[in-house]
Amino acid sequence: MSEPTRQRTGRDLAHEVEGYLLWQARVAEAEQRAQEFVRPMEWLTTAQRAEIEQQYIADSLRRARQDLERIAARCVSLRAEYENRYRRLRRRCVGLALAVCAGVTMMATLVLSL
């Protein structure tokens, strides 16, 4: 049997749309910067200009992808770290609450037995 298909929630779809729009903005920015980069090079032929622009865009997008992958990896590690800290804090709080309850119960038992 195949693994169960993951159903998309509205939040998942919104995140995908947001990611798509952000990437398209990055592509547009890379294209604009490439055009600005080759603009002062008037001696280039049209084909050379287009080739340099394409190389510039490809390089910019490759670097942007690497940055995003680094950020995503850091987000995952931070999430794991915070989840671990939360579990430890929750254990300490539950332990403290149980200790307080045990102490109050013991005190009430001693007071009632006298």
Jmol script that loads the backbone (N, CA, C; Angstrom):
load data "model"
ATOM      1  N   MET A   1       0.820  -1.180   0.000  1.00  0.00           N
ATOM      2  CA  MET A   1       0.000   0.000   0.000  1.00  0.00           C
ATOM      3  C   MET A   1       0.866   1.245   0.000  1.00  0.00           C
ATOM      4  N   SER A   2       0.380   2.274  -0.603  1.00  0.00           N
ATOM      5  CA  SER A   2       1.143   3.515  -0.638  1.00  0.00           C
ATOM      6  C   SER A   2       0.981   4.254   0.683  1.00  0.00           C
ATOM      7  N   GLU A   3       1.943   5.115   0.957  1.00  0.00           N
ATOM      8  CA  GLU A   3       1.852   5.899   2.181  1.00  0.00           C
ATOM      9  C   GLU A   3       0.689   6.868   2.076  1.00  0.00           C
ATOM     10  N   PRO A   4       0.105   7.233   3.211  1.00  0.00           N
ATOM     11  CA  PRO A   4      -1.055   8.123   3.165  1.00  0.00           C
ATOM     12  C   PRO A   4      -0.671   9.481   2.586  1.00  0.00           C
ATOM     13  N   THR A   5      -1.586  10.000   1.790  1.00  0.00           N
ATOM     14  CA  THR A   5      -1.321  11.307   1.192  1.00  0.00           C
ATOM     15  C   THR A   5      -1.552  12.384   2.231  1.00  0.00           C
ATOM     16  N   ARG A   6      -0.720  13.361   2.212  1.00  0.00           N
ATOM     17  CA  ARG A   6      -0.816  14.467   3.161  1.00  0.00           C
ATOM     18  C   ARG A   6      -1.825  15.465   2.627  1.00  0.00           C
ATOM     19  N   GLN A   7      -2.809  15.751   3.430  1.00  0.00           N
ATOM     20  CA  GLN A   7      -3.813  16.719   3.002  1.00  0.00           C
ATOM     21  C   GLN A   7      -3.300  18.121   3.276  1.00  0.00           C
ATOM     22  N   ARG A   8      -3.531  18.982   2.335  1.00  0.00           N
ATOM     23  CA  ARG A   8      -3.092  20.364   2.480  1.00  0.00           C
ATOM     24  C   ARG A   8      -4.110  21.146   3.284  1.00  0.00           C
ATOM     25  N   THR A   9      -3.594  21.928   4.182  1.00  0.00           N
ATOM     26  CA  THR A   9      -4.467  22.830   4.926  1.00  0.00           C
ATOM     27  C   THR A   9      -4.376  24.200   4.267  1.00  0.00           C
ATOM     28  N   GLY A  10      -5.234  25.077   4.691  1.00  0.00           N
ATOM     29  CA  GLY A  10      -5.198  26.439   4.163  1.00  0.00           C
ATOM     30  C   GLY A  10      -3.871  27.112   4.470  1.00  0.00           C
ATOM     31  N   ARG A  11      -3.305  26.792   5.642  1.00  0.00           N
ATOM     32  CA  ARG A  11      -2.029  27.388   6.027  1.00  0.00           C
ATOM     33  C   ARG A  11      -0.912  26.882   5.118  1.00  0.00           C
ATOM     34  N   ASP A  12      -0.915  25.576   4.800  1.00  0.00           N
ATOM     35  CA  ASP A  12       0.101  25.017   3.898  1.00  0.00           C
ATOM     36  C   ASP A  12       0.042  25.703   2.540  1.00  0.00           C
ATOM     37  N   LEU A  13      -1.160  25.854   2.025  1.00  0.00           N
ATOM     38  CA  LEU A  13      -1.335  26.489   0.721  1.00  0.00           C
ATOM     39  C   LEU A  13      -0.887  27.940   0.767  1.00  0.00           C
ATOM     40  N   ALA A  14      -1.230  28.637   1.843  1.00  0.00           N
ATOM     41  CA  ALA A  14      -0.809  30.037   1.991  1.00  0.00           C
ATOM     42  C   ALA A  14       0.708  30.144   2.035  1.00  0.00           C
ATOM     43  N   HIS A  15       1.361  29.194   2.731  1.00  0.00           N
ATOM     44  CA  HIS A  15       2.830  29.209   2.804  1.00  0.00           C
ATOM     45  C   HIS A  15       3.444  28.942   1.435  1.00  0.00           C
ATOM     46  N   GLU A  16       2.842  28.035   0.678  1.00  0.00           N
ATOM     47  CA  GLU A  16       3.360  27.744  -0.658  1.00  0.00           C
ATOM     48  C   GLU A  16       3.208  28.964  -1.576  1.00  0.00           C
ATOM     49  N   VAL A  17       2.061  29.613  -1.505  1.00  0.00           N
ATOM     50  CA  VAL A  17       1.840  30.804  -2.334  1.00  0.00           C
ATOM     51  C   VAL A  17       2.811  31.902  -1.928  1.00  0.00           C
ATOM     52  N   GLU A  18       2.981  32.087  -0.626  1.00  0.00           N
ATOM     53  CA  GLU A  18       3.911  33.107  -0.146  1.00  0.00           C
ATOM     54  C   GLU A  18       5.330  32.800  -0.621  1.00  0.00           C
ATOM     55  N   GLY A  19       5.743  31.539  -0.518  1.00  0.00           N
ATOM     56  CA  GLY A  19       7.072  31.149  -0.982  1.00  0.00           C
ATOM     57  C   GLY A  19       7.240  31.382  -2.470  1.00  0.00           C
ATOM     58  N   TYR A  20       6.215  31.041  -3.231  1.00  0.00           N
ATOM     59  CA  TYR A  20       6.268  31.256  -4.678  1.00  0.00           C
ATOM     60  C   TYR A  20       6.415  32.736  -5.006  1.00  0.00           C
ATOM     61  N   LEU A  21       5.614  33.568  -4.348  1.00  0.00           N
ATOM     62  CA  LEU A  21       5.669  35.008  -4.613  1.00  0.00           C
ATOM     63  C   LEU A  21       7.013  35.605  -4.205  1.00  0.00           C
ATOM     64  N   LEU A  22       7.548  35.135  -3.077  1.00  0.00           N
ATOM     65  CA  LEU A  22       8.858  35.626  -2.648  1.00  0.00           C
ATOM     66  C   LEU A  22       9.949  35.225  -3.639  1.00  0.00           C
ATOM     67  N   TRP A  23       9.855  33.990  -4.149  1.00  0.00           N
ATOM     68  CA  TRP A  23      10.862  33.545  -5.119  1.00  0.00           C
ATOM     69  C   TRP A  23      10.742  34.329  -6.423  1.00  0.00           C
ATOM     70  N   GLN A  24       9.527  34.590  -6.862  1.00  0.00           N
ATOM     71  CA  GLN A  24       9.341  35.374  -8.080  1.00  0.00           C
ATOM     72  C   GLN A  24       9.890  36.790  -7.910  1.00  0.00           C
ATOM     73  N   ALA A  25       9.732  37.345  -6.719  1.00  0.00           N
ATOM     74  CA  ALA A  25      10.314  38.669  -6.444  1.00  0.00           C
ATOM     75  C   ALA A  25      11.835  38.588  -6.498  1.00  0.00           C
ATOM     76  N   ARG A  26      12.401  37.486  -6.010  1.00  0.00           N
ATOM     77  CA  ARG A  26      13.854  37.298  -6.061  1.00  0.00           C
ATOM     78  C   ARG A  26      14.331  37.181  -7.499  1.00  0.00           C
ATOM     79  N   VAL A  27      13.563  36.474  -8.330  1.00  0.00           N
ATOM     80  CA  VAL A  27      13.913  36.335  -9.748  1.00  0.00           C
ATOM     81  C   VAL A  27      13.872  37.706 -10.426  1.00  0.00           C
ATOM     82  N   ALA A  28      12.822  38.475 -10.171  1.00  0.00           N
ATOM     83  CA  ALA A  28      12.706  39.804 -10.775  1.00  0.00           C
ATOM     84  C   ALA A  28      13.849  40.708 -10.326  1.00  0.00           C
ATOM     85  N   GLU A  29      14.209  40.609  -9.071  1.00  0.00           N
ATOM     86  CA  GLU A  29      15.322  41.406  -8.559  1.00  0.00           C
ATOM     87  C   GLU A  29      16.635  41.006  -9.233  1.00  0.00           C
ATOM     88  N   ALA A  30      16.857  39.699  -9.400  1.00  0.00           N
ATOM     89  CA  ALA A  30      18.079  39.222 -10.059  1.00  0.00           C
ATOM     90  C   ALA A  30      18.126  39.703 -11.509  1.00  0.00           C
ATOM     91  N   GLU A  31      16.984  39.675 -12.187  1.00  0.00           N
ATOM     92  CA  GLU A  31      16.940  40.150 -13.576  1.00  0.00           C
ATOM     93  C   GLU A  31      17.256  41.638 -13.654  1.00  0.00           C
ATOM     94  N   GLN A  32      16.690  42.414 -12.745  1.00  0.00           N
ATOM     95  CA  GLN A  32      16.934  43.856 -12.742  1.00  0.00           C
ATOM     96  C   GLN A  32      18.405  44.152 -12.447  1.00  0.00           C
ATOM     97  N   ARG A  33      18.979  43.458 -11.474  1.00  0.00           N
ATOM     98  CA  ARG A  33      20.381  43.674 -11.139  1.00  0.00           C
ATOM     99  C   ARG A  33      21.298  43.258 -12.286  1.00  0.00           C
ATOM    100  N   ALA A  34      20.922  42.197 -12.999  1.00  0.00           N
ATOM    101  CA  ALA A  34      21.724  41.764 -14.144  1.00  0.00           C
ATOM    102  C   ALA A  34      21.708  42.828 -15.238  1.00  0.00           C
ATOM    103  N   GLN A  35      20.549  43.388 -15.487  1.00  0.00           N
ATOM    104  CA  GLN A  35      20.453  44.451 -16.502  1.00  0.00           C
ATOM    105  C   GLN A  35      21.268  45.674 -16.089  1.00  0.00           C
ATOM    106  N   GLU A  36      21.211  46.023 -14.818  1.00  0.00           N
ATOM    107  CA  GLU A  36      21.993  47.151 -14.330  1.00  0.00           C
ATOM    108  C   GLU A  36      23.493  46.861 -14.416  1.00  0.00           C
ATOM    109  N   PHE A  37      23.861  45.594 -14.226  1.00  0.00           N
ATOM    110  CA  PHE A  37      25.265  45.207 -14.278  1.00  0.00           C
ATOM    111  C   PHE A  37      25.850  45.367 -15.678  1.00  0.00           C
ATOM    112  N   VAL A  38      25.078  44.969 -16.701  1.00  0.00           N
ATOM    113  CA  VAL A  38      25.612  45.025 -18.069  1.00  0.00           C
ATOM    114  C   VAL A  38      25.366  46.369 -18.756  1.00  0.00           C
ATOM    115  N   ARG A  39      24.520  47.213 -18.185  1.00  0.00           N
ATOM    116  CA  ARG A  39      24.200  48.496 -18.823  1.00  0.00           C
ATOM    117  C   ARG A  39      25.448  49.331 -19.157  1.00  0.00           C
ATOM    118  N   PRO A  40      26.424  49.480 -18.269  1.00  0.00           N
ATOM    119  CA  PRO A  40      27.588  50.308 -18.616  1.00  0.00           C
ATOM    120  C   PRO A  40      28.532  49.665 -19.644  1.00  0.00           C
ATOM    121  N   MET A  41      28.351  48.411 -19.949  1.00  0.00           N
ATOM    122  CA  MET A  41      29.224  47.702 -20.893  1.00  0.00           C
ATOM    123  C   MET A  41      28.671  47.849 -22.311  1.00  0.00           C
ATOM    124  N   GLU A  42      28.808  49.008 -22.837  1.00  0.00           N
ATOM    125  CA  GLU A  42      28.225  49.329 -24.142  1.00  0.00           C
ATOM    126  C   GLU A  42      28.893  48.587 -25.291  1.00  0.00           C
ATOM    127  N   TRP A  43      30.085  48.130 -25.122  1.00  0.00           N
ATOM    128  CA  TRP A  43      30.819  47.451 -26.193  1.00  0.00           C
ATOM    129  C   TRP A  43      30.331  46.027 -26.446  1.00  0.00           C
ATOM    130  N   LEU A  44      29.508  45.489 -25.554  1.00  0.00           N
ATOM    131  CA  LEU A  44      29.019  44.120 -25.723  1.00  0.00           C
ATOM    132  C   LEU A  44      27.995  44.044 -26.848  1.00  0.00           C
ATOM    133  N   THR A  45      28.025  42.910 -27.526  1.00  0.00           N
ATOM    134  CA  THR A  45      26.973  42.667 -28.515  1.00  0.00           C
ATOM    135  C   THR A  45      25.704  42.266 -27.772  1.00  0.00           C
ATOM    136  N   THR A  46      24.599  42.240 -28.474  1.00  0.00           N
ATOM    137  CA  THR A  46      23.330  41.857 -27.851  1.00  0.00           C
ATOM    138  C   THR A  46      23.402  40.439 -27.301  1.00  0.00           C
ATOM    139  N   ALA A  47      24.011  39.539 -28.062  1.00  0.00           N
ATOM    140  CA  ALA A  47      24.132  38.147 -27.609  1.00  0.00           C
ATOM    141  C   ALA A  47      25.022  38.048 -26.375  1.00  0.00           C
ATOM    142  N   GLN A  48      26.120  38.786 -26.367  1.00  0.00           N
ATOM    143  CA  GLN A  48      27.015  38.771 -25.208  1.00  0.00           C
ATOM    144  C   GLN A  48      26.307  39.348 -23.975  1.00  0.00           C
ATOM    145  N   ARG A  49      25.590  40.421 -24.202  1.00  0.00           N
ATOM    146  CA  ARG A  49      24.851  41.053 -23.103  1.00  0.00           C
ATOM    147  C   ARG A  49      23.833  40.068 -22.511  1.00  0.00           C
ATOM    148  N   ALA A  50      23.106  39.383 -23.386  1.00  0.00           N
ATOM    149  CA  ALA A  50      22.108  38.408 -22.932  1.00  0.00           C
ATOM    150  C   ALA A  50      22.774  37.253 -22.192  1.00  0.00           C
ATOM    151  N   GLU A  51      23.909  36.798 -22.679  1.00  0.00           N
ATOM    152  CA  GLU A  51      24.630  35.694 -22.024  1.00  0.00           C
ATOM    153  C   GLU A  51      25.114  36.111 -20.637  1.00  0.00           C
ATOM    154  N   ILE A  52      25.668  37.294 -20.520  1.00  0.00           N
ATOM    155  CA  ILE A  52      26.146  37.766 -19.220  1.00  0.00           C
ATOM    156  C   ILE A  52      24.973  37.946 -18.260  1.00  0.00           C
ATOM    157  N   GLU A  53      23.880  38.485 -18.770  1.00  0.00           N
ATOM    158  CA  GLU A  53      22.688  38.644 -17.925  1.00  0.00           C
ATOM    159  C   GLU A  53      22.214  37.293 -17.407  1.00  0.00           C
ATOM    160  N   GLN A  54      22.153  36.298 -18.298  1.00  0.00           N
ATOM    161  CA  GLN A  54      21.690  34.969 -17.885  1.00  0.00           C
ATOM    162  C   GLN A  54      22.628  34.339 -16.855  1.00  0.00           C
ATOM    163  N   GLN A  55      23.927  34.510 -17.054  1.00  0.00           N
ATOM    164  CA  GLN A  55      24.895  33.981 -16.089  1.00  0.00           C
ATOM    165  C   GLN A  55      24.750  34.687 -14.740  1.00  0.00           C
ATOM    166  N   TYR A  56      24.566  35.990 -14.782  1.00  0.00           N
ATOM    167  CA  TYR A  56      24.399  36.775 -13.558  1.00  0.00           C
ATOM    168  C   TYR A  56      23.138  36.331 -12.815  1.00  0.00           C
ATOM    169  N   ILE A  57      22.049  36.166 -13.556  1.00  0.00           N
ATOM    170  CA  ILE A  57      20.784  35.733 -12.951  1.00  0.00           C
ATOM    171  C   ILE A  57      20.938  34.345 -12.345  1.00  0.00           C
ATOM    172  N   ALA A  58      21.538  33.433 -13.082  1.00  0.00           N
ATOM    173  CA  ALA A  58      21.722  32.067 -12.577  1.00  0.00           C
ATOM    174  C   ALA A  58      22.566  32.069 -11.304  1.00  0.00           C
ATOM    175  N   ASP A  59      23.633  32.856 -11.308  1.00  0.00           N
ATOM    176  CA  ASP A  59      24.486  32.930 -10.124  1.00  0.00           C
ATOM    177  C   ASP A  59      23.727  33.527  -8.943  1.00  0.00           C
ATOM    178  N   SER A  60      22.991  34.588  -9.171  1.00  0.00           N
ATOM    179  CA  SER A  60      22.221  35.228  -8.100  1.00  0.00           C
ATOM    180  C   SER A  60      21.188  34.267  -7.512  1.00  0.00           C
ATOM    181  N   LEU A  61      20.495  33.543  -8.377  1.00  0.00           N
ATOM    182  CA  LEU A  61      19.463  32.626  -7.888  1.00  0.00           C
ATOM    183  C   LEU A  61      20.074  31.422  -7.169  1.00  0.00           C
ATOM    184  N   ARG A  62      21.231  30.974  -7.639  1.00  0.00           N
ATOM    185  CA  ARG A  62      21.915  29.873  -6.952  1.00  0.00           C
ATOM    186  C   ARG A  62      22.315  30.308  -5.538  1.00  0.00           C
ATOM    187  N   ARG A  63      22.850  31.514  -5.435  1.00  0.00           N
ATOM    188  CA  ARG A  63      23.233  32.032  -4.120  1.00  0.00           C
ATOM    189  C   ARG A  63      22.007  32.236  -3.224  1.00  0.00           C
ATOM    190  N   ALA A  64      20.927  32.726  -3.799  1.00  0.00           N
ATOM    191  CA  ALA A  64      19.694  32.922  -3.026  1.00  0.00           C
ATOM    192  C   ALA A  64      19.171  31.586  -2.514  1.00  0.00           C
ATOM    193  N   ARG A  65      19.219  30.560  -3.360  1.00  0.00           N
ATOM    194  CA  ARG A  65      18.761  29.229  -2.938  1.00  0.00           C
ATOM    195  C   ARG A  65      19.634  28.700  -1.802  1.00  0.00           C
ATOM    196  N   GLN A  66      20.942  28.877  -1.910  1.00  0.00           N
ATOM    197  CA  GLN A  66      21.840  28.432  -0.851  1.00  0.00           C
ATOM    198  C   GLN A  66      21.546  29.160   0.459  1.00  0.00           C
ATOM    199  N   ASP A  67      21.293  30.463   0.369  1.00  0.00           N
ATOM    200  CA  ASP A  67      20.945  31.233   1.567  1.00  0.00           C
ATOM    201  C   ASP A  67      19.653  30.711   2.190  1.00  0.00           C
ATOM    202  N   LEU A  68      18.654  30.458   1.355  1.00  0.00           N
ATOM    203  CA  LEU A  68      17.378  29.960   1.868  1.00  0.00           C
ATOM    204  C   LEU A  68      17.522  28.575   2.491  1.00  0.00           C
ATOM    205  N   GLU A  69      18.336  27.728   1.883  1.00  0.00           N
ATOM    206  CA  GLU A  69      18.557  26.394   2.449  1.00  0.00           C
ATOM    207  C   GLU A  69      19.266  26.481   3.792  1.00  0.00           C
ATOM    208  N   ARG A  70      20.234  27.399   3.907  1.00  0.00           N
ATOM    209  CA  ARG A  70      20.925  27.606   5.179  1.00  0.00           C
ATOM    210  C   ARG A  70      19.951  28.104   6.243  1.00  0.00           C
ATOM    211  N   ILE A  71      19.095  29.052   5.856  1.00  0.00           N
ATOM    212  CA  ILE A  71      18.109  29.591   6.800  1.00  0.00           C
ATOM    213  C   ILE A  71      17.131  28.505   7.226  1.00  0.00           C
ATOM    214  N   ALA A  72      16.675  27.701   6.282  1.00  0.00           N
ATOM    215  CA  ALA A  72      15.724  26.632   6.604  1.00  0.00           C
ATOM    216  C   ALA A  72      16.358  25.614   7.551  1.00  0.00           C
ATOM    217  N   ALA A  73      17.621  25.266   7.302  1.00  0.00           N
ATOM    218  CA  ALA A  73      18.310  24.319   8.188  1.00  0.00           C
ATOM    219  C   ALA A  73      18.447  24.902   9.586  1.00  0.00           C
ATOM    220  N   ARG A  74      18.744  26.184   9.661  1.00  0.00           N
ATOM    221  CA  ARG A  74      18.865  26.836  10.976  1.00  0.00           C
ATOM    222  C   ARG A  74      17.520  26.867  11.686  1.00  0.00           C
ATOM    223  N   CYS A  75      16.449  27.101  10.954  1.00  0.00           N
ATOM    224  CA  CYS A  75      15.102  27.094  11.550  1.00  0.00           C
ATOM    225  C   CYS A  75      14.777  25.728  12.134  1.00  0.00           C
ATOM    226  N   VAL A  76      15.134  24.681  11.402  1.00  0.00           N
ATOM    227  CA  VAL A  76      14.871  23.325  11.885  1.00  0.00           C
ATOM    228  C   VAL A  76      15.661  23.058  13.163  1.00  0.00           C
ATOM    229  N   SER A  77      16.931  23.456  13.181  1.00  0.00           N
ATOM    230  CA  SER A  77      17.740  23.208  14.377  1.00  0.00           C
ATOM    231  C   SER A  77      17.243  24.035  15.560  1.00  0.00           C
ATOM    232  N   LEU A  78      16.833  25.278  15.316  1.00  0.00           N
ATOM    233  CA  LEU A  78      16.293  26.097  16.404  1.00  0.00           C
ATOM    234  C   LEU A  78      14.994  25.511  16.944  1.00  0.00           C
ATOM    235  N   ARG A  79      14.164  25.022  16.045  1.00  0.00           N
ATOM    236  CA  ARG A  79      12.906  24.422  16.497  1.00  0.00           C
ATOM    237  C   ARG A  79      13.173  23.217  17.390  1.00  0.00           C
ATOM    238  N   ALA A  80      14.111  22.360  16.979  1.00  0.00           N
ATOM    239  CA  ALA A  80      14.446  21.190  17.788  1.00  0.00           C
ATOM    240  C   ALA A  80      15.002  21.617  19.142  1.00  0.00           C
ATOM    241  N   GLU A  81      15.850  22.643  19.139  1.00  0.00           N
ATOM    242  CA  GLU A  81      16.426  23.131  20.395  1.00  0.00           C
ATOM    243  C   GLU A  81      15.346  23.668  21.323  1.00  0.00           C
ATOM    244  N   TYR A  82      14.433  24.478  20.778  1.00  0.00           N
ATOM    245  CA  TYR A  82      13.370  25.042  21.610  1.00  0.00           C
ATOM    246  C   TYR A  82      12.395  23.971  22.092  1.00  0.00           C
ATOM    247  N   GLU A  83      12.097  22.989  21.264  1.00  0.00           N
ATOM    248  CA  GLU A  83      11.219  21.904  21.703  1.00  0.00           C
ATOM    249  C   GLU A  83      11.861  21.128  22.847  1.00  0.00           C
ATOM    250  N   ASN A  84      13.166  20.900  22.744  1.00  0.00           N
ATOM    251  CA  ASN A  84      13.881  20.195  23.805  1.00  0.00           C
ATOM    252  C   ASN A  84      13.851  21.012  25.096  1.00  0.00           C
ATOM    253  N   ARG A  85      14.104  22.304  25.002  1.00  0.00           N
ATOM    254  CA  ARG A  85      14.051  23.164  26.187  1.00  0.00           C
ATOM    255  C   ARG A  85      12.660  23.181  26.791  1.00  0.00           C
ATOM    256  N   TYR A  86      11.639  23.213  25.953  1.00  0.00           N
ATOM    257  CA  TYR A  86      10.265  23.238  26.440  1.00  0.00           C
ATOM    258  C   TYR A  86       9.946  21.938  27.187  1.00  0.00           C
ATOM    259  N   ARG A  87      10.380  20.812  26.635  1.00  0.00           N
ATOM    260  CA  ARG A  87      10.133  19.531  27.313  1.00  0.00           C
ATOM    261  C   ARG A  87      10.793  19.503  28.684  1.00  0.00           C
ATOM    262  N   ARG A  88      12.055  19.974  28.753  1.00  0.00           N
ATOM    263  CA  ARG A  88      12.747  19.996  30.044  1.00  0.00           C
ATOM    264  C   ARG A  88      12.042  20.924  31.032  1.00  0.00           C
ATOM    265  N   LEU A  89      11.626  22.088  30.585  1.00  0.00           N
ATOM    266  CA  LEU A  89      10.927  23.030  31.453  1.00  0.00           C
ATOM    267  C   LEU A  89       9.601  22.445  31.926  1.00  0.00           C
ATOM    268  N   ARG A  90       8.882  21.802  31.028  1.00  0.00           N
ATOM    269  CA  ARG A  90       7.599  21.199  31.389  1.00  0.00           C
ATOM    270  C   ARG A  90       7.803  20.102  32.440  1.00  0.00           C
ATOM    271  N   ARG A  91       8.865  19.281  32.260  1.00  0.00           N
ATOM    272  CA  ARG A  91       9.154  18.234  33.244  1.00  0.00           C
ATOM    273  C   ARG A  91       9.464  18.842  34.610  1.00  0.00           C
ATOM    274  N   ARG A  92      10.243  19.905  34.632  1.00  0.00           N
ATOM    275  CA  ARG A  92      10.578  20.544  35.913  1.00  0.00           C
ATOM    276  C   ARG A  92       9.328  21.126  36.572  1.00  0.00           C
ATOM    277  N   CYS A  93       8.473  21.766  35.768  1.00  0.00           N
ATOM    278  CA  CYS A  93       7.245  22.348  36.328  1.00  0.00           C
ATOM    279  C   CYS A  93       6.321  21.277  36.884  1.00  0.00           C
ATOM    280  N   VAL A  94       6.166  20.181  36.166  1.00  0.00           N
ATOM    281  CA  VAL A  94       5.310  19.085  36.641  1.00  0.00           C
ATOM    282  C   VAL A  94       5.924  18.478  37.899  1.00  0.00           C
ATOM    283  N   GLY A  95       7.245  18.282  37.899  1.00  0.00           N
ATOM    284  CA  GLY A  95       7.913  17.737  39.088  1.00  0.00           C
ATOM    285  C   GLY A  95       7.744  18.642  40.290  1.00  0.00           C
ATOM    286  N   LEU A  96       7.887  19.944  40.087  1.00  0.00           N
ATOM    287  CA  LEU A  96       7.714  20.901  41.182  1.00  0.00           C
ATOM    288  C   LEU A  96       6.275  20.882  41.681  1.00  0.00           C
ATOM    289  N   ALA A  97       5.316  20.833  40.764  1.00  0.00           N
ATOM    290  CA  ALA A  97       3.907  20.801  41.162  1.00  0.00           C
ATOM    291  C   ALA A  97       3.606  19.532  41.956  1.00  0.00           C
ATOM    292  N   LEU A  98       4.150  18.402  41.515  1.00  0.00           N
ATOM    293  CA  LEU A  98       3.936  17.155  42.253  1.00  0.00           C
ATOM    294  C   LEU A  98       4.588  17.204  43.632  1.00  0.00           C
ATOM    295  N   ALA A  99       5.768  17.795  43.723  1.00  0.00           N
ATOM    296  CA  ALA A  99       6.450  17.905  45.010  1.00  0.00           C
ATOM    297  C   ALA A  99       5.655  18.794  45.957  1.00  0.00           C
ATOM    298  N   VAL A 100       5.132  19.902  45.450  1.00  0.00           N
ATOM    299  CA  VAL A 100       4.326  20.797  46.279  1.00  0.00           C
ATOM    300  C   VAL A 100       3.062  20.083  46.738  1.00  0.00           C
ATOM    301  N   CYS A 101       2.411  19.369  45.838  1.00  0.00           N
ATOM    302  CA  CYS A 101       1.189  18.627  46.208  1.00  0.00           C
ATOM    303  C   CYS A 101       1.499  17.559  47.261  1.00  0.00           C
ATOM    304  N   ALA A 102       2.624  16.860  47.087  1.00  0.00           N
ATOM    305  CA  ALA A 102       3.006  15.834  48.055  1.00  0.00           C
ATOM    306  C   ALA A 102       3.307  16.469  49.404  1.00  0.00           C
ATOM    307  N   GLY A 103       3.978  17.620  49.394  1.00  0.00           N
ATOM    308  CA  GLY A 103       4.285  18.310  50.649  1.00  0.00           C
ATOM    309  C   GLY A 103       3.032  18.785  51.349  1.00  0.00           C
ATOM    310  N   VAL A 104       2.104  19.370  50.602  1.00  0.00           N
ATOM    311  CA  VAL A 104       0.845  19.840  51.195  1.00  0.00           C
ATOM    312  C   VAL A 104       0.053  18.662  51.736  1.00  0.00           C
ATOM    313  N   THR A 105       0.027  17.564  50.993  1.00  0.00           N
ATOM    314  CA  THR A 105      -0.705  16.378  51.450  1.00  0.00           C
ATOM    315  C   THR A 105      -0.078  15.845  52.738  1.00  0.00           C
ATOM    316  N   MET A 106       1.248  15.802  52.804  1.00  0.00           N
ATOM    317  CA  MET A 106       1.921  15.300  53.991  1.00  0.00           C
ATOM    318  C   MET A 106       1.650  16.220  55.176  1.00  0.00           C
ATOM    319  N   MET A 107       1.697  17.521  54.950  1.00  0.00           N
ATOM    320  CA  MET A 107       1.416  18.470  56.040  1.00  0.00           C
ATOM    321  C   MET A 107      -0.027  18.337  56.531  1.00  0.00           C
ATOM    322  N   ALA A 108      -0.953  18.181  55.570  1.00  0.00           N
ATOM    323  CA  ALA A 108      -2.364  18.028  55.964  1.00  0.00           C
ATOM    324  C   ALA A 108      -2.556  16.737  56.745  1.00  0.00           C
ATOM    325  N   THR A 109      -1.871  15.677  56.342  1.00  0.00           N
ATOM    326  CA  THR A 109      -1.984  14.407  57.047  1.00  0.00           C
ATOM    327  C   THR A 109      -1.431  14.540  58.468  1.00  0.00           C
ATOM    328  N   LEU A 110      -0.294  15.216  58.611  1.00  0.00           N
ATOM    329  CA  LEU A 110       0.293  15.403  59.967  1.00  0.00           C
ATOM    330  C   LEU A 110      -0.615  16.256  60.833  1.00  0.00           C
ATOM    331  N   VAL A 111      -1.174  17.316  60.275  1.00  0.00           N
ATOM    332  CA  VAL A 111      -2.038  18.193  61.054  1.00  0.00           C
ATOM    333  C   VAL A 111      -3.307  17.445  61.480  1.00  0.00           C
ATOM    334  N   LEU A 112      -3.872  16.666  60.597  1.00  0.00           N
ATOM    335  CA  LEU A 112      -5.107  15.941  60.912  1.00  0.00           C
ATOM    336  C   LEU A 112      -4.853  14.783  61.890  1.00  0.00           C
ATOM    337  N   SER A 113      -3.657  14.232  61.865  1.00  0.00           N
ATOM    338  CA  SER A 113      -3.370  13.098  62.760  1.00  0.00           C
ATOM    339  C   SER A 113      -3.076  13.594  64.168  1.00  0.00           C
ATOM    340  N   LEU A 114      -2.789  14.849  64.380  1.00  0.00           N
ATOM    341  CA  LEU A 114      -2.509  15.351  65.730  1.00  0.00           C
ATOM    342  C   LEU A 114      -3.761  15.666  66.404  1.00  0.00           C
TER     343      LEU A 114
END
end "model"
wireframe off; spacefill off
backbone 0.3
color backbone group
